[in-house]
């Protein structure tokens, strides 16, 4: 990442990105938890999947998760005016969004992709079944250069938004990893109480 991208990435991490999920009001407004400390450099947790060599930078254009029926275009997301990461718009044809200040899928570091669990009056969001994923299941990020970066799920966590694990999601790692983030848990007046976070590591790359 460039120095500018690193600063923007750190800003979003400090803001403890939480995905708004277009709750009962369908307004797409989320909340922001306050992290307890500055994100630190974290080590990757090794999985049993065969690890692939890191890829060069190429923007993701599509995300496929066969186990839960996801096949979605990927849009680019930046920073909102309050310094938190943007989330995908609330639309009928819901799409996932890649946070553009994170590495692209396959680069060394945590690439972050966000999606909604619900999209207001439109119903289910693209990441509605994210919590059903299991260790070892496949996630394919199709890149602008024609490469398919294939990841294997290493863990799935449901955490309270007030305890969002900033270090685990945004902290530097020494291999290509992927983070998928959405809302989950019980509904509250403004959406959902928790976040669902999928952690995955690069398994292979196919041209």
N, C-alpha and C positions, 0 to 999 in steps of 0.2 A: 504494500500500500504506500501511497505518497504520504508526506508529512501532513498535508491537509486532510487526507482521508483518515489518517490515524487520529487526528484531533477530533474529527467529526464522529468517528467510531467511539472514542472515549467519551464524548459528550453524551451520546445516546446510551452508552453503558451506565454512566453516572445517573442518567434519568431513569434507569431501570425499565427498559421497554416492556410495555404490556400491550397485548393486542386487544383493541376494542372489538366487540363481536356483535354490534348491532342488536342490542337487547330488545326488550319489549317495545321501547319507543322507536327503535329503528333509526336512531340518529347517528350511530357510529361513534359516539363519544365514549372514551374510555377513561381510566383513572391511572395515576402514576404513583407507584410506591417509592418511598425514599430508601435508598440503599444504606446499609449500616457502615460501609467503608468503601474506599476507593478500590476498584477492581485490581486484582493482582495477577501476575503471570501465573497461569495454571498449567499443570501437566495433563496430558491427555490420558484417559483411562483406556488401557489396551483392551481390544476385543479379540475374539477368536477368529474374526474374519481375516481373510488374506488381504493384506494392505497393498495398495497400488502406489506407484510413483506419482508425485505431485504433478499437476497439470499447469500449463500457462494460463494467463488470465483470459477468460472469455465469458461474456455475460450469459446467464441462463435465460432461455426463452420458453422452456416448457418443463413441467414437473410431473412425473408419473409415479404413482405408488400403487402397484397392482393389488396388493392385499386388501386395500380399502377402497378400490375403485376410483382413485384420483388420477385425472389426466387433464391438467390445466395449463393454460398459458401463464407465463410469469411476467409481471410488470416490474418496473424499477421504482423503488421507494427511497426518499431522502429523509431530511429532517423537517419536522413541523416547526411552526413559529415559536413554540414553547421549548424547543430543544430536544424533544423526544422524537423517536423515529416515526415516520408516517406509517399508516396502515392502509391496506387496499380500500378503495371506495366501496360504499354500500350500493351494490347494483344487482340487478336480476341475474346477470351472467357473472357470477362471482369468480374472481381469479386470485391466485397467490401472488405475493410480492416479495422480491429480493431486496434486502436493504443494501443499497449500493455503496455504502461506506464499509461494508464487510468484504472479505475476500470473495471472489467468485467460486462457485462449487468446483472443488478439485485443487484449488490453490491451498498452500499451507495456511492453516488458521481456521476459525469457525465462520463458515458462511451461513448467514441468517436469512431464512425465508419465513414470511408471516402469512397467515390466512385466517379467515373468519370461521367460527363454528356455526353462527347463524347470521343472516343478513336481513334483519328487521322483518318487514312484511313479506319479503321474498322467500323466507323459509330457511332451509339448511344452507350452510356455507361450505366452501370447498374442503375445509379441514374438520368437518363435523365428526368424523370417525377416527381422528388422529390417535385418540387414547387406546384404540383397539390394536395398534401396532405392537408387534412382539419382536424380541431380540432376533437378529439375523434376517429379518424381512427386508426386501429390496426397495430402494428409492432411486429413481433415475432422474438426474438433472440433464436435460438436453441443452447444449450450449450453442451460442451463436456461430461458432466455427464448425459446427457439425458433429462435434464429439459428444458422446453420452457418458457422463460421469456417474458411475453406479456405486451407491453407498449401501452399507449394511447397518441396520438399526443396532445400536449397542445398548440403549436403555430408553425408557419412556417414563417421565415423571409428571405427576400432578402436584402442583404446589400452590399455596395461597398467594394471591397477588401481593399481599403485604410482605411476603417473604421471598420475593422473586430472587433467584440465585444468580446475581449479576456476574460473579466470577465464573461460574460454570458455563454460562451462556456466552459471555463476551471475552473471557480471559484467553490470552494467547495459548495456542497448543502447537506441538511440534510436528503435526501431520495434517493432512486435509480432512476436515470434519464438516458436518452439516448440523444446523439447528433448525428445527421446524417448531413454530410457536403459534398457539391459538388459545382460546378461552376454554374453560371447562369447569367441572364441579357444579354445585347447586346454583340456580339462578338467584340473583339479588334484584333489587329495584331497578338498577341501571345496567344489568347484564349478567355476568357470572362472577363467582367469588374467586375462582382459581385460574391458573394457567396450566395448559398441557404443553410439555416440552419434549420433543423427540431429539435424541442425540444419535448421530450416525457417523461412521467413518468410511472413507473412500475404499472401495473394494476392487474396482477395476475401471478401465476407461476404454471405450470402443469408438473408433472413428466412424 
